Amino acid sequence: MQKIAQAEILTSVLIIALLITSVIIVWFSIKNYAISLSPAVSCIDLQAKSIITSSACYNQTSNMTQVKLTRNSQDFLINQINFILDNQEYSCTESCSNCEILIPDSSKTYEINSQSSRVLIFINNCELKTIQIKDC
């Protein structure tokens, strides 16, 4: 009788260990997929949190508008940056080879071949701000 009880206890412990191991394996295999399905930051959150500071100027030597963006340390996904100057849209996506998306705690100057008095900045199709363009 004692050996049967020990065998049942050992079987129960092994089943519990297998269940815990399988839950851990399943969690690590779907964790990244579950995070990618989580709701994105809303447009209102992007506007309210002031995640990006910016300035813009027109360089008369190069005939280019320079837009400088500085991103704070908040970690959220930016997959597209758009600039609108004189009703022309200039896009910077994560698949673009000559245009880098800002990473947290970084700054980048984007040069746009256009002259205008203001630039509208969109992050992930959300209008973030409008900047008056000065002379450099």
C-alpha positions as CSV (number, residue, x, y, z in Angstrom):
1,M,0.0,0.0,0.0
2,Q,2.8,2.4,0.8
3,K,4.5,2.0,-2.6
4,I,1.2,2.7,-4.4
5,A,0.7,5.9,-2.4
6,Q,4.2,7.0,-3.1
7,A,3.7,6.3,-6.8
8,E,0.5,8.4,-6.9
9,I,2.3,11.3,-5.1
10,L,5.3,11.1,-7.5
11,T,2.9,11.0,-10.5
12,S,1.0,14.1,-9.2
13,V,4.3,16.0,-8.7
14,L,5.5,15.1,-12.2
15,I,2.2,16.2,-13.8
16,I,2.3,19.5,-11.9
17,A,5.9,20.1,-13.0
18,L,5.1,19.3,-16.6
19,L,2.1,21.7,-16.5
20,I,4.3,24.5,-15.0
21,T,7.0,23.9,-17.6
22,S,4.5,23.9,-20.5
23,V,2.9,27.1,-19.3
24,I,6.3,28.8,-19.1
25,I,7.2,27.6,-22.6
26,V,3.9,28.8,-24.1
27,W,4.2,32.2,-22.3
28,F,7.7,32.8,-23.7
29,S,6.7,31.7,-27.2
30,I,3.6,34.0,-27.4
31,K,4.8,36.9,-25.3
32,N,6.1,39.1,-28.2
33,Y,3.1,38.3,-30.3
34,A,0.8,39.3,-27.4
35,I,2.7,42.6,-26.9
36,S,2.4,43.4,-30.6
37,L,-1.4,43.0,-30.4
38,S,-1.7,45.3,-27.4
39,P,-3.4,48.7,-28.1
40,A,-1.1,51.4,-29.5
41,V,-0.6,54.7,-27.9
42,S,-3.6,56.9,-28.8
43,C,-3.2,60.2,-30.7
44,I,-4.3,62.2,-27.6
45,D,-1.6,60.4,-25.5
46,L,1.1,61.3,-28.1
47,Q,0.0,65.0,-28.1
48,A,-0.3,65.2,-24.3
49,K,2.9,63.6,-23.4
50,S,5.2,65.9,-25.4
51,I,7.3,63.0,-26.5
52,I,9.1,65.0,-29.2
53,T,10.5,68.5,-29.2
54,S,11.1,70.1,-32.6
55,S,12.5,73.1,-34.4
56,A,12.6,74.0,-38.1
57,C,14.6,76.4,-40.2
58,Y,15.3,77.0,-43.9
59,N,19.0,76.8,-45.0
60,Q,19.4,79.3,-47.9
61,T,22.8,77.8,-48.8
62,S,21.5,74.3,-49.4
63,N,17.9,75.4,-50.2
64,M,16.6,72.8,-47.8
65,T,14.2,72.9,-44.9
66,Q,15.8,71.4,-41.8
67,V,13.5,69.9,-39.2
68,K,15.2,68.8,-36.0
69,L,13.3,66.3,-33.8
70,T,14.4,65.2,-30.3
71,R,12.7,62.3,-28.7
72,N,12.4,61.8,-25.0
73,S,13.1,58.5,-23.1
74,Q,9.5,57.2,-23.2
75,D,9.4,53.9,-25.0
76,F,6.6,53.5,-27.5
77,L,6.5,52.4,-31.1
78,I,7.0,55.0,-33.8
79,N,6.7,53.5,-37.2
80,Q,6.1,56.6,-39.3
81,I,7.0,60.3,-39.3
82,N,5.4,62.6,-41.9
83,F,6.2,66.2,-42.7
84,I,3.7,68.4,-44.6
85,L,5.1,71.6,-46.3
86,D,3.0,73.5,-48.7
87,N,0.5,70.7,-49.1
88,Q,3.3,68.3,-50.0
89,E,3.8,65.3,-47.8
90,Y,7.2,63.8,-47.0
91,S,7.2,60.5,-45.3
92,C,9.7,58.6,-43.2
93,T,8.8,55.0,-42.4
94,E,10.7,52.3,-40.7
95,S,11.1,50.5,-44.0
96,C,12.8,53.6,-45.6
97,S,16.5,53.2,-46.2
98,N,17.6,56.8,-46.2
99,C,15.4,58.0,-43.3
100,E,15.8,56.8,-39.8
101,I,13.0,56.7,-37.2
102,L,14.0,58.3,-33.9
103,I,14.9,55.9,-31.1
104,P,14.3,57.0,-27.4
105,D,16.7,59.7,-26.1
106,S,17.9,60.6,-29.6
107,S,17.8,63.6,-32.0
108,K,17.9,63.8,-35.7
109,T,17.8,66.6,-38.3
110,Y,15.6,65.8,-41.4
111,E,16.4,67.7,-44.5
112,I,13.5,68.3,-46.9
113,N,13.8,69.8,-50.3
114,S,11.1,72.4,-50.0
115,Q,10.6,75.9,-48.8
116,S,7.6,76.9,-46.7
117,S,6.6,79.1,-43.8
118,R,5.5,76.2,-41.6
119,V,5.8,72.5,-41.3
120,L,3.2,70.0,-39.9
121,I,4.6,67.0,-38.1
122,F,2.7,63.8,-37.9
123,I,3.8,60.7,-35.8
124,N,2.0,57.5,-36.6
125,N,-0.6,59.4,-38.6
126,C,-1.3,61.7,-35.6
127,E,-0.8,65.4,-36.0
128,L,1.7,66.3,-33.3
129,K,2.4,70.0,-33.9
130,T,2.9,72.8,-36.4
131,I,6.1,74.7,-36.4
132,Q,6.9,78.1,-38.0
133,I,10.0,77.8,-40.1
134,K,12.8,80.4,-39.5
135,D,16.0,81.2,-41.3
136,C,19.0,79.1,-40.2
